[in-house]
Amino acid sequence: MLELVSIGILIGRTLMDEYKKIRRTYPQLMVYLLR
């Protein structure tokens, strides 16, 4: 049970990191495409 929780936290953290990266690069992508 505890292992599942730690795995979930790990996955959640990686997803958050990826989400932040995407949010940082997405506006730049939009500007690049709309230019």
N, C-alpha and C positions, 0 to 999 in steps of 0.2 A: 504493500500500500504506500509506504513512504517513498519507495523507488519511483512509483508512478507520479507522485507529487513533484519530486525533484526533476524528473524528466519533463513534466509539464511546464515547470518554471523555466527550465533550460530552453525549451522550444519557444515559450512566450518571449523570453529575452531576445533570442535570435530574431524572432519575427518583429519585435519592436525596433531592433537595430536596423533591419532591412527596411522597415516602414519609414524610419527617419531618413535613411539614405535616399529612398525613393522620393520622399517629400522634398528633400533638398535638391534633387536633380530634376524633378518633374517640371517646376517652373522654368528652369533653364531650357529644358527640352521644348516647352511651349513657345518660349521666346524665339528659340532657334527655328522652329517650324513656321512661326507666324511672320518672321522677318522677311 
